[in-house]
Amino acid sequence: MGIIKLTFLTVGAMGAAMLHFGRDVDLPADRLGMEPGIQQSTIEPVSAAVKQPILVAPKPAKVIKTVARSKPVAAADPNSQASRAVAAAKLMAANAAQVTPVAATPAATSGFPTMVVRASAVNMRAGPSTKNGIVGRLTRGNEVVNMGDAAPGWSQIRVVSTGQRGFVASKFLAAQK
């Protein structure tokens, strides 16, 4: 009988904690990818911009000491999943040198106003607060698309030249002249 009481008490405490702490009251509505002016037919998948697969191989580790094997290791089956994965990785590594860089194309503004940065340097952040991490740095004159207010004093933006998205303090943006 004691285990049943403990179970109900635990479930009740977890439910109360989830009810209290599980609210998204102060979080902004995420507008990333929800621009009304972008038509589905104009969205190009990221994989279409890459001509060849890209593989960044880690540097080989240094061998500290050699360990003698007690039993010979059998060769892997060439049709096994691991062998096919190794063959695919080798093919991607061979083609990695042939990757053609693709220039970033600025997306249409979708009816949002284009603004410029008016401060000498501004941090672009992952969220509308200084508590969020820095995802980029903008300088005076950078053109951005203001996608709306994310929180009091903060705007969600997209950099015109790179297409990168983030948040900046609204006081550092000015209307484009």
N, C-alpha and C positions, 0 to 999 in steps of 0.2 A: 504494500500500500504506500510505503514511503517513496518508492521510485516513481509512482504515478503522480504524487504530489510534487515531487521535484521536477518532473517533466513539464507539468502544467505551469509551475512557477517559472521555469526557464523560458518556455514558449511565450508566456505572458510578458515577461521582462523584455525579451527580444522584440516582440510586437510593439510594445510601448516605445522602445528605443527607436525602432524603424519609423514609427509614426511621428515621433518628435524630430529626429535628426535626418529623416529621409526627404525633407522638403527642399525644393529648388526655388525658394522665394526670391533670393537676391541675384540669381543668375540671369544673364540677358538671353533673349530669344536668339538662337543661332541662325544667322541668315546666310551662312556660307553655302553656296550652291543653290540658293533659292532666288536668284535674280529673276524678276518676271520677264525681262526683255530678251533673255537668251532662249533661243529655240533649240529643241532637242536635235534637230538636223544639223545645227552648226557646231555641235560639240564634237571635237575630234578626240578619240581615245589616245591616251598617253603612249600606248604601245605602237600607234601608227607613226609617231614622230621619230621613233628609234629604228634605224635601218638594220642594225645588227644587235644581238644581245650583248649586254655589258657585264663583265665579270671583274671584280677587283679581288685579286688573289692576295692572301696574307703573306707576309714575309716568312720564309721557312725558319723553324726553330732550330737552335743549335743543339747538336747531340752532345749530351754530357758524358755518357758512357754507353758502351755497347753491351747488351745483355745476350748471352748465349741462349739459343732456343733449345728446349729439351725435345720437342717433337717437330718434324717438318710440317710446314703449313701447306695445305692443299690449295691449288689454284682455284680462284673463284669461277663460278659458272658464268660464261659470257652472256647468258640470257637472264641472269638474276637482276633484280631491281637495282642493287648496289652497283653492279657492273655497268648497267645502262646509265645510271646517274653519273658515274665517273666518266664515261664516254661523252655524255652531254656536256659535262663541265670542261673537259678538254677541248671540245669543239667550240664552246663559248669563249674559252681563253684564247684560242687561236684566232677567232674573229674579233676579239676585243680591240685589237690594234686598228681595225678597219672601220671603227665607228665614226660617222660623220656628225660633227656638232650641228645642232639645229638651233637657229636663232629664235629667241622668244618672240612671239607675236602678241602684241597687246590686244586684249579682248575688247569688244565693243562696250561702250559705257552703259548701255542698257537704260538710259534715261537718268542715271545718277549724275550729280554735278561733279565736274572735274575741278580739283582745287590744287593749290601749290603749298609746299611746306614753307613757312615764313621764319622759322628759327634756323640758326646755323647748323644744328645737329639735333635730331630727334630719335629716340628709341622707338622702334615698332615692336609691339609686344604681342604675345600669344593670346592675351585676354585683356579686358578693359580695366586694368588695375596695374599699379606698379609692383604688385605681388606676383604677377605673371612674368614668365621668362621673356627675354629679348630675342626676337626672331630676325631682326634686321635693324639697320640704321639708315635714316634718311637725312639728306642735307638740304640747305636752302635752295628752293627752286624745283625740287623733285615734284613731278606731277602725280597726283593720286586721284582715284575715284572715291568720293565719299559715299559709302553705301548706307549711311544712316547712323543714328545715335545708338550705341550699344549699352551705355550706362551714363549717368549724369557726368558730363564733362569729357566723355570718351566717344570717339567715332570709329566705326569699322571701315577700313580702307582697303583698296587694291592699288598697288603701284602700277602706273600705266606702262612703264618701260619693261617690267619683268613679269607682271601678273601676280606677284607675291601678295598674299593677304595678311592682314594683321589689324592691330588696334593702336591708335595714337590719341594723345590728349587733344581735344578739339581746339584748344586755344592756340595750337601751333599750326593750324590750317587757315588759309585765306582763299577767298574766291579768286579764280584765275582771271587775269586782266587781258 
